[in-house]
């Protein structure tokens, strides 16, 4: 069985060339990932050689436009979307604001939107604000003991007035995968659509929006090893009818309807490097794609390696936390990558989250305590939003040795009673 070559992986990231920076175990990746050379090389080139208005007639402008076009196609390939179904904006939070404005004209007073209290606020607050315009918002609430959603509870909220169901693919705190394909099908069964926030899941899995059959899907490239951009997928049939949010003269361009301002040119031009990085890993581990292979097949192979490795990284951390009666892990407690991402949040009844984080930082483990924009989730679980939870978030470039360091530090910070 092929295993992830972690040394090859880390060699792709310049940050690990610095002994001091490499000595820290970075477990705050859910807030933003490191960036590989395939991206930073492009950023440097575009900033220093072709930082001009793209799509002009000069050679630099032509090169800039071509780089942006390649990146759009690469990002579409990354989630198995058609090129015309992708909109790129400055962030996922901003993309959801624009999407809400674009969808509101399709709804009538008294129509209903379902939101969760598990989400990052980006995919919650914008929809809740629609109550100011006559829309009824229904909350799909988590189990306050676990922070998890139950699809059976959603069934009680749906009606023939449901227009949208908005949920995370994976919570950035609960870390557990939601059945978004099943939810999308339920939404369609009553004439609604599903809006899925994939920010916390896209760094860990190959997302196939066609297989999931979701209506809208959002993720952030700065959490998937790239520059700071937000990507919004919308089925073409929805783009054709949304209210235009861009310049009036661009209304016929479907990919401009949800982008009132264009993306950062250089950042978008460099985003192709994300997929190049994945393809380089595929070549190293599997010899690369055959002519019959699409990009998706390569990404499935690579993310399969990530899943196996991330499960090994999660295991020692969850083992320590699950041994302690004073610790509450939010979400699933199993180190199973088919169930959860390696984003582990917890609280202790004997020590504050801030105290635990202070001990971990002293052990050169990057992490934080906060509500991490999932304010409503912590409220639902009766967790102090000011102290928050301790969040330890890994990705595939974290090592098992680093995870064992975290486990040892947790044993010291949380002694068994």
C-alpha positions in Angstrom: 0.0 0.0 0.0 1.3 3.5 -0.9 1.8 5.7 2.0 2.2 9.5 2.0 5.9 10.5 1.7 5.8 13.1 4.3 9.4 14.2 3.7 8.6 14.8 0.0 5.5 16.7 1.1 7.3 19.0 3.5 10.0 19.7 0.9 7.4 21.4 -1.2 6.9 24.1 1.6 9.6 26.7 2.0 8.5 27.3 5.6 10.1 24.0 6.6 13.5 25.1 5.3 13.7 27.4 8.3 14.9 25.4 11.3 13.2 27.7 13.9 9.9 27.8 12.1 10.1 24.0 11.4 10.6 23.4 15.1 7.1 24.6 15.8 4.3 22.1 15.4 1.7 24.1 13.5 -1.8 22.9 14.6 -3.7 26.1 13.6 -4.2 25.1 10.0 -7.9 25.6 10.1 -7.2 29.3 10.3 -5.0 29.2 7.1 -2.6 26.7 5.7 1.0 27.0 4.6 1.6 27.5 0.9 3.8 25.3 -1.3 6.5 26.5 -3.7 4.2 25.8 -6.7 2.0 28.7 -5.4 4.7 31.0 -4.0 6.8 30.8 -7.2 3.8 31.9 -9.2 3.0 34.7 -6.7 6.6 36.0 -6.8 6.7 35.9 -10.6 3.4 37.6 -11.1 4.0 40.3 -8.5 7.5 41.1 -9.8 7.1 40.5 -13.6 3.5 40.9 -14.6 1.7 43.1 -12.0 -0.3 44.8 -14.7 -4.0 45.1 -15.7 -4.6 41.6 -17.2 -6.1 40.8 -20.6 -4.5 43.7 -22.4 -2.6 43.6 -25.7 0.9 43.8 -24.3 2.9 40.7 -23.4 2.7 41.2 -19.7 -1.1 41.8 -19.7 -1.5 38.8 -21.9 0.5 36.6 -19.6 -1.4 37.8 -16.6 -4.8 37.1 -18.2 -3.6 33.6 -19.3 -2.5 32.8 -15.8 -5.9 33.8 -14.4 -7.7 31.7 -17.0 -5.6 28.7 -16.2 -6.3 29.1 -12.5 -10.0 29.4 -13.0 -9.9 26.1 -14.9 -7.7 24.5 -12.3 -10.0 25.5 -9.5 -13.0 24.2 -11.4 -11.2 20.9 -12.0 -10.4 20.8 -8.3 -14.1 20.3 -7.4 -15.3 18.8 -10.7 -17.2 21.9 -11.7 -17.7 23.4 -15.2 -15.6 26.5 -15.8 -18.7 28.6 -16.2 -20.1 27.5 -12.8 -17.3 29.1 -10.8 -17.1 32.6 -9.3 -14.0 33.8 -7.5 -14.1 36.6 -4.9 -11.9 37.9 -2.1 -13.3 35.6 0.6 -15.9 33.0 1.4 -17.6 35.4 3.8 -17.9 38.0 1.1 -19.1 35.5 -1.4 -22.0 34.4 0.9 -23.1 38.0 1.3 -23.2 38.4 -2.4 -25.0 35.1 -2.9 -27.7 36.1 -0.3 -28.3 39.4 -2.1 -28.5 37.6 -5.4 -31.0 35.0 -4.2 -33.3 37.2 -2.2 -35.3 38.5 -5.3 -36.3 34.9 -6.1 -38.0 34.6 -2.7 -41.4 35.9 -1.6 -42.4 37.2 1.8 -43.1 34.2 4.1 -40.7 31.9 2.3 -38.4 29.9 4.5 -34.6 29.4 4.9 -33.1 26.8 7.1 -29.8 27.5 8.8 -27.8 25.7 11.4 -26.1 26.8 14.6 -23.1 24.7 13.8 -21.8 26.9 11.0 -19.1 29.4 10.9 -21.0 32.7 10.9 -20.2 33.3 7.2 -22.9 30.7 6.3 -25.3 31.7 9.0 -25.5 35.4 9.6 -26.2 36.5 6.1 -29.2 34.2 5.8 -30.5 35.1 9.2 -30.5 38.8 8.2 -33.1 37.9 5.6 -35.7 38.0 8.3 -35.5 41.8 8.0 -36.9 41.4 4.5 -39.8 39.1 5.3 -38.1 35.7 5.1 -38.7 33.2 7.8 -35.6 31.6 9.2 -35.7 28.2 10.8 -32.8 26.9 12.9 -31.6 23.3 12.6 -30.0 22.9 16.0 -27.1 20.7 17.1 -27.2 18.2 19.9 -25.9 20.4 22.8 -24.0 17.5 24.2 -22.0 16.7 21.1 -22.3 19.7 18.7 -23.6 17.4 16.0 -26.5 17.7 13.6 -29.1 15.0 13.0 -30.8 14.9 9.6 -33.9 13.6 11.3 -34.3 17.0 13.0 -34.0 18.7 9.6 -37.1 16.8 8.3 -39.2 18.5 10.9 -38.2 21.9 9.6 -38.8 21.5 5.9 -42.0 22.6 4.2 -43.2 23.6 0.7 -42.0 27.1 1.5 -38.4 26.0 2.1 -36.2 27.8 -0.4 -32.7 27.2 1.0 -31.0 24.8 3.4 -27.6 26.2 4.5 -25.1 24.0 6.3 -21.4 23.3 6.6 -19.9 20.2 4.9 -17.8 20.0 8.1 -17.8 22.4 11.1 -14.6 24.3 11.8 -15.1 23.3 15.4 -17.1 20.1 15.5 -14.9 18.7 12.7 -17.4 16.1 11.7 -18.7 15.5 8.2 -22.3 16.3 7.5 -24.4 14.3 5.0 -24.6 17.2 2.5 -25.6 15.0 -0.4 -28.6 13.6 1.5 -29.5 17.1 2.7 -29.3 18.5 -0.8 -31.7 15.8 -1.9 -34.1 16.6 0.9 -34.0 20.3 0.1 -34.9 19.5 -3.6 -37.7 17.2 -2.5 -39.6 20.3 -1.2 -38.4 22.6 -4.0 -35.5 24.1 -2.2 -31.7 24.3 -2.7 -28.7 23.6 -0.6 -25.9 26.1 0.2 -22.8 24.2 1.5 -19.9 25.9 3.3 -16.9 23.6 2.4 -14.2 25.7 3.9 -13.3 23.3 6.7 -13.5 20.1 4.6 -11.9 21.1 1.3 -8.4 21.0 2.7 -8.8 17.4 3.5 -10.9 15.7 0.8 -11.5 15.6 -2.9 -14.8 17.5 -3.2 -16.9 16.4 -6.2 -19.8 18.8 -6.5 -21.4 16.8 -9.2 -21.4 13.6 -7.1 -22.7 15.5 -4.1 -25.3 17.2 -6.4 -25.3 20.4 -4.3 -26.6 23.7 -5.6 -24.0 26.0 -4.2 -20.6 25.2 -2.6 -18.1 27.6 -1.1 -14.5 27.2 0.0 -11.4 29.3 0.6 -8.1 28.8 -1.2 -6.0 30.2 1.6 -7.1 27.1 3.6 -6.4 24.8 0.7 -2.7 25.7 0.4 -3.1 28.8 -1.8 -3.6 32.6 -1.7 -6.4 34.4 0.0 -9.4 33.9 -2.3 -13.0 32.6 -2.0 -14.4 30.2 -4.5 -18.2 29.9 -5.1 -19.7 27.1 -7.2 -23.2 27.5 -8.4 -25.0 25.1 -10.8 -25.3 26.8 -14.2 -29.1 26.7 -14.0 -29.0 28.8 -10.9 -26.5 31.3 -12.3 -28.8 31.9 -15.2 -31.6 33.2 -13.0 -29.8 34.9 -10.0 -30.1 38.7 -9.8 -27.0 40.2 -11.3 -24.6 41.6 -8.6 -21.9 42.7 -11.0 -21.7 45.6 -13.5 -24.7 45.9 -15.7 -22.8 45.4 -18.9 -21.4 42.1 -17.7 -24.8 40.6 -16.9 -24.6 38.1 -19.7 -21.4 36.7 -18.3 -22.6 34.1 -15.8 -19.3 34.1 -13.9 -19.6 37.9 -13.3 -23.1 37.8 -11.8 -21.8 36.9 -8.3 -18.6 39.0 -8.4 -19.4 42.7 -8.0 -15.7 43.3 -7.8 -13.2 41.2 -9.6 -10.7 38.9 -7.8 -7.2 39.9 -6.9 -5.4 39.4 -10.2 -2.1 38.1 -8.9 -3.6 35.8 -6.2 -5.9 34.3 -8.8 -3.1 33.8 -11.3 -1.1 32.0 -8.6 -4.0 29.7 -7.6 -3.2 27.2 -10.4 -0.2 26.2 -8.2 -2.6 24.6 -5.7 -3.6 21.9 -8.3 -0.1 21.7 -9.6 1.1 20.8 -6.1 -1.5 18.0 -5.9 -0.5 16.7 -9.3 3.2 16.8 -8.3 2.3 14.6 -5.3 0.3 12.3 -7.6 3.3 12.0 -9.9 5.7 11.3 -7.0 3.5 8.6 -5.4 1.7 7.1 -8.4 3.7 8.0 -11.5 1.2 10.7 -12.6 -1.9 10.6 -14.8 -2.5 8.5 -17.8 -4.1 10.0 -20.9 -7.4 8.5 -19.8 -7.2 10.0 -16.3 -8.8 13.3 -15.5 -7.5 15.7 -12.8 -10.2 14.3 -10.5 -8.7 10.8 -10.6 -5.4 12.2 -9.5 -6.9 14.3 -6.8 -8.8 11.3 -5.5 -5.6 9.3 -5.2 -3.7 12.1 -3.5 -6.5 13.0 -1.0 -6.8 9.3 -0.3 -3.2 9.4 0.9 -4.0 12.5 2.9 -6.9 10.7 4.6 -4.8 7.8 5.8 -2.1 10.0 7.0 -4.4 12.5 8.8 -6.1 9.6 10.6 -2.7 8.6 12.0 -2.1 12.2 13.1 -5.4 12.5 14.8 -5.2 9.2 16.7 -2.7 10.1 19.6 -4.4 13.4 20.2 -7.9 12.0 20.5 -6.6 9.0 22.5 -5.3 11.4 25.2 -8.4 13.6 25.2 -10.8 10.6 25.3 -9.1 9.2 28.4 -9.9 12.3 30.5 -13.3 12.6 32.2 -12.9 16.4 32.6 -12.6 16.9 28.8 -15.4 17.4 26.3 -14.5 16.9 22.7 -16.8 18.7 20.3 -18.1 16.5 17.5 -17.2 12.9 16.8 -14.6 11.4 19.2 -13.3 8.8 16.8 -10.1 9.3 14.7 -11.8 8.1 11.6 -11.3 10.3 8.5 -14.5 9.0 6.9 -16.2 10.6 9.8 -14.2 13.7 10.7 -11.5 16.1 9.7 -8.3 16.4 11.8 -9.7 19.5 13.4 -10.1 18.7 17.1 -11.8 21.2 19.5 -12.3 20.5 23.2 -12.8 22.1 26.6 -11.9 21.1 30.1 -14.0 21.5 33.2 -10.8 21.9 35.4 -8.7 24.3 33.3 -9.6 27.2 31.1 -8.9 26.9 27.4 -6.6 29.9 27.6 -4.5 28.1 30.3 -4.2 25.0 28.2 -3.2 26.9 25.1 -0.6 28.7 27.1 1.0 25.4 28.0 0.9 24.2 24.4 2.5 27.4 23.1 5.3 26.9 25.7 5.8 23.5 24.1 6.1 25.2 20.7 2.8 24.0 19.5 0.8 26.6 17.5 -2.8 26.6 18.4 -5.5 28.9 19.9 -8.6 29.2 22.0 -11.5 31.1 20.6 -15.1 30.7 19.3 -13.5 30.7 15.8 -16.6 32.4 14.3 -18.8 29.5 15.3 -20.2 31.6 18.1 -23.7 30.1 18.0 -22.3 26.6 18.3 -20.5 27.4 21.5 -23.7 29.1 22.8 -25.7 26.0 22.0 -23.3 23.8 23.9 -23.2 26.2 26.9 -19.5 26.9 26.3 -18.0 30.2 27.4 -17.6 32.1 24.1 -14.9 34.3 25.6 -12.6 31.5 26.7 -13.9 29.3 23.8 -12.5 25.9 23.0 -9.0 24.7 22.4 -8.6 23.9 18.7 -5.9 21.7 17.3 -6.2 21.6 13.5 -3.8 19.4 11.4 -3.4 18.9 7.7 -1.5 16.3 5.7 1.9 18.1 6.1 1.8 17.6 9.9 3.8 14.6 11.1 2.9 11.8 13.4 5.9 12.9 15.5 4.3 16.3 15.9 1.0 14.7 16.9 2.8 12.7 19.6 4.4 15.9 20.8 0.9 17.4 21.1 -0.3 14.3 23.0 2.6 14.6 25.5 1.9 18.3 26.0 -1.8 17.5 26.6 -0.9 14.9 29.1 1.0 17.5 31.0 -1.6 20.2 30.6 -4.5 17.8 31.5 -3.2 15.4 34.1 -5.5 12.4 34.8 -7.5 12.9 38.0 
